[in-house]
Amino acid sequence: MSLPATLNAPSTLAAIDMGSNSFRLEIAQLHREQYKRLEYLKETVRLGAGLDAEGRLTEAAMQRGLDCLARFAQRLKGFAPQQVRAVATQTLREARNRDEFLRRAEQLLGFAIEVISGREEARLIYAGVARLQTSDKPRLVIDIGGRSTEMILGQGRSPITAESFQVGSVSLSMRFFPEGQFTAEAFRAAQVAAGAELEEALSLFDRALWREALGSSGTVGAVSQLLAGSGITDGRITPEALRWCIAQCLDMGHVDKLKLPGLKEDRRAVVGGGLCILYTLLTQFGIEELLPTKGALRQGVIFDLAERLEAERHATLGDMRDHSVTALQQRFGVDTEQAQRVRQLALGLYKQLQPQAPRELQRELGWAAALHEIGMMVSHHDHHRHSAYLLSHVDAAGFSQSQLRRLADLALGQRGGLRKLEAKLPDADFVWQLLALRLAVLACHGRSAVSPQALKLTREKQGVILSLTQRWAAQQPRAVYLLREEAEAWTRNGALSLRLQA
């Protein structure tokens, strides 16, 4: 079934949150800062419970996720790729066979899926909370997911400190309540384990740094509804109220007997772990009361997507990723003049190869060129390998792990043999980006400006012709030598034929 016309209009945006416990689809419209939800779907998938002892997703867990995404795909018929953003969190950060799942999932869904880092998840959570529940007070925002817990300190719309910790309601429940049995010893052990994971955050989120504490999404919402439904509080979460919840679990003894007003069926299996994390957070961080909030990851994704589209419409504007690139250049002492020379030439060459290339691919190449020398901070020798390592492991706001890996592959391939990237070369989009970057790096080898007219690329059936102006070739014999070797390297590899005309 496809959506009504008003739902797949260009102004409509959709976010998919592929969490460790639940998958969610949110469809909304943004108009002059006003957020209007049009549709919301949630399915309990328990993807996080499907990681085996080797850290691989079981076929059964993958199938649950794929079945859910197939249903989401039906709701998203008629949506353009730029209207939809799907993000995956901790379970797919961990899963050793995530690439297999993502390949099948993207084919079913029909849209790209981004695996985001813990800090990026935290940033997007805060974006959703800050826009839907405005305040100028310094605030602590907490989101307890299935396999991770995010904590963010911020004020207004600006996150100040954002961290992610590998402890969640699913993982803790599986470890300490594997058979659904509630005992005092298990609760104590689970709280100690949660406290050990969260202890390093005590100074980062010290009580003196914030005025109000807000809880986002699943676990907080479930416990808040339980407390309100049972008449214990009006929905706010306090240490005393949590002690009451834990006492109810102990009295009933088993998750199957846990039938409390306001507790939904899909939350019973993981409520034990969630309560332990909540109680640990409130007691360790001095939180007198935690208030449930409107915003969550999925709304943050929609706000972030809207900002990206606005940047697309106004080419002079940048989104969060552009700011992150600038910050990384400063952090790693990049020679920004050289980075800009390589960037301008690489983009010019890429336009000759792919005149109709999507803007996102152009921007990826631009970012890779801007950051291709960050490895110089580690060592001049083999700096391309250091650049690739840093890009693969750095936290950069706005970027998914998937996109950072692509930038890392481009940085790795900026020089040297092509064999190290053979697995990537069947991707034509990547090949054209890589060729443009490599040629720009070589042409700018002398760290001086290169006229855009000096190099011309022409695609032909057998490959690519690189033509050099006679004047530039005469003035740059070393560059010509390097470019001639580059042509031989591509032809020898077989990915494409590159002929040099000078």
Secondary structure, DSSP 8 states (H G I E B T S, - for coil): ----TTTSSTTEEEEEEE-SSEEEEEEEEEETTEEEEEEEEEEE--GGGGB-TTS-B-HHHHHHHHHHHHHHHHHTTT--GGGEEEEE-HHHHH-TTHHHHHHHHHHHHSS-EEE--HHHHHHHHHHHHHHHS---S-EEEEEE-SS-EEEEEEETTEEEEEEEES--HHHHHHHH-TTSB--HHHHHHHHHHHHHHHGGGTTTT-GGG-SEEEEEHHHHHHHHHHHHHTTSSSS-B-HHHHHHHHHHHHHH-BGGG---TT--GGGGGGHHHHHHHHHHHHHHTT-S-BEE-S--HHHHHHHHHHHHHHHHHSTT---HHHHHHHHHHHHTT--HHHHHHHHHHHHHHHHHH-TT--HHHHHHHHHHHHHTTGGGGT-STTHHHHHHHHHHH---TT--HHHHHHHHHHHHTTSS-SGGGTTTTT-HHHHHHHHHHHHHHHHTTTSS---TTSEEEEEETTEEEEEE-HHHHHH-HHHHHHHHHHHHHHHHHTS-EEEEE-
